[in-house]
Amino acid sequence: MREKLAGTMSSLNIPSGFPLQNLNTQLSHQDTMFDGSGEHYLQVGLSALDVIKAALQGAPTPRTILDLPCGFGRVTRVLRAQYPAAAITVCDLDRAGVDFASATFRARGVYSKPNFRDLQLDGSFDLIWVGSLLTHLPEHQTRQFLDFAARHMGPDSRLVVTSHSEYVADRLRSWNYGLGEQAARGLITQYLTHGYGYRGYDGSPDYGISLAARVWYETQLAGSCLRLQSYQERGWDQHQDVLVIRRASPSQLRGRAAAPLDRPGIPLPLPGAEQEAQDEAGSLGFDAAWYAGNYPDVVAAVKAGACPSLLAHYLADGWKEGRLPFDPARSYPNRTASVPDAWFGEADDGAGARPASEPPAFCQAGLEGASAAGDEIRQPIFTAQLRRDRRRLAHAQEEIASLRAEIHRLESAPAHRAYRKLQQTYRTLPPTVRKVIWRLRSGTPSAGTTASELSSAPRGHAIVIDDHWPQPDRDAGSVDIVHLVETLGHLGFDVVLAAALEHDGDWPARDALIRAGIRCLLPSDAASVEEFLAREGATLDLCVLCRVYSGGRFLEPALQHARKARIVFNTIDLNFLRVQRQAQLEGTEAALGIAREVQRREEEVMRASDATIVVSRAELSLLRETMPELLVVDLPLARPLAPPVTSFAGRSGIGFIGGFAHAPNVDAMRYFLKEIWPLVIRDMPELGMTIVGPDFPAHLLDGVPGQVRALGHVPDTAPWFEGLRLTVAPLRFGAGAKGKVASSLAAGVPCIATAIAAEGMLLSENAGVLVENEPAAFAARLRDAYVDEALWNRLSAGGLAYAADTLSPSRWRDRLDALLQQIGL
């Protein structure tokens, strides 16, 4: 085989500093993924390796790997270099690609089949990499593939697949990916309407471009033997979304039979001519009344004769401008916010188990009053979405209107108004009075209990719930979660930390927390967070729910099972505000719809909680203005002081720190390197910059001038801060307070920031931060602070003084203690 291929190969040039020096550089002349740029070709492979390594975190090194489709080995070569001892299987419909990849990269070659039902491989794989396959398949074939993958996965396997969603949908409006304009428009409309869209190249029924919303995958996997572990938008080469999927554990299936993934009844793509006719008509899902009501400028254009009709406007220009053809609240399209597993659990309605072909039903909320009515609103929405029944959607909308009227009636009732009034009065009482009331409500001590026994008893039992185990050496949010848990312990609580999405399996991050003395909820304690709340909820005094779609998913179980507990919603940042700002920056109407839905849920969690924590003064002001009835407190970030030792003259370079799984950080670096950095080095060509943080997309450095290095994850950042002269925080969207800015100021390193990065922390030049938004002004202020020693010294001292006064861990503890006393703990 090698002799046969010898005349068809060339070689890639490995740049200096390339992380895989043992990489096989042989390249097939038939490899259509190679566009002449060896640097980009290699970068795409490294990007795949980055997401694979992230997916394998906490898992053993893979011994068996499947690369499907392998092509001519763009990713296979980096897999072989990274895992030299692994048994790799390469599979593709392109037999020449399989032959080349198997012979060149020491892999077993398997020719694929057009139908995944016919493709059979031996055994299971520790890792299955599927890059740019589902992005080209119609819905029924994607379902077939998921069923195929499940057959070849063990308990610890990782399936890493890539998909198209929002980013590609936006790009389709200006660049059609090889589709005609009508097909691109039809694809977007189908995606928005159903959550999955497909159009074939030249009308092909089995190969083209697909778009799939995150919620589509969540609904398909719900009740099946697979679970979505993580979802990263634009995770592969800043283009395709990355999904990490694992087999469901027995505790997740709860003893029920797994629903099949390859279910019958999925509509096949229309024949080419019929699909073209439907796309040309453009009437799929178009709601003229809604379009007119939401786009008055279009109505004016039609009245003025500039456009013949509303539909004609949408077909010609509206879809390219990102306008929606229908009410997203009626169609329940692409919702990228995570859907709680509980919403897809089987409900026992007394009639026995549902047939396996039926979509999963919903669990019972078990709530009372307005909260129960609010839960009932979601049930018809998601049931209709799962079943794709437009008639039931219309019926669900009627139910929603009726239930909202019922909520309004309940909230207007004298009893509810009196309850709210008592709540507000209670919060104004002195802490000693509130403690007495709370003790009476929770049950008075027994007659034999002495005062000394009462004073030595724990203050209470608490649980802190998030999705993932915090890693304080990797991101600021983890620092804050760990600090919260430790502070609750210092304040006398018996506290346990739970990570809902990482409850099962082996997690080094969890082991590190246990070694640090933090009690973590283990599978041996309970099969899931839900089970723990159901069994131990009555013993809890405090539930802290972190983030709206993480700990916030457990609001209803906490209300149901932990009835005596105080519930505190720890926002980390206002999620809806961050999503809203990103949507406004990108100018996408669909994303604004998502932000509104996130806001609805976030406000729901706040209303049901006893207190809400924010870290930003700006967010505190916003909530006090829009929801004055709530108890909202701001707890600024806490960072220990690390006064600088090195003087101005001994420092050099600028830096940025942040995790790059967080979209605002990726956007900030892309913006800075493209718009600001060239202006900076024009005047200071010798200036160097270092970027610290995990998951950095290396392609951001493509074509960037000057001396810029990405250091990746740095466990101890103190030496890095000690050598820097300045940091930058060029964020264009986000919410909350910024850990990167707080850490810089606590280290005595001045920061140049945008208004978004400085928002909510009352930052100014007196606090060690220079705030500018425009690229030229940002570059000028950076240059001033870098070369002016007197200015630098003044900024450094101001930042340290601000950190000592505002970011002190002891003051943070006192503020948290005061909040807990205010709610009766």
Disulfide bonds with the S-S distance in Angstrom:
none
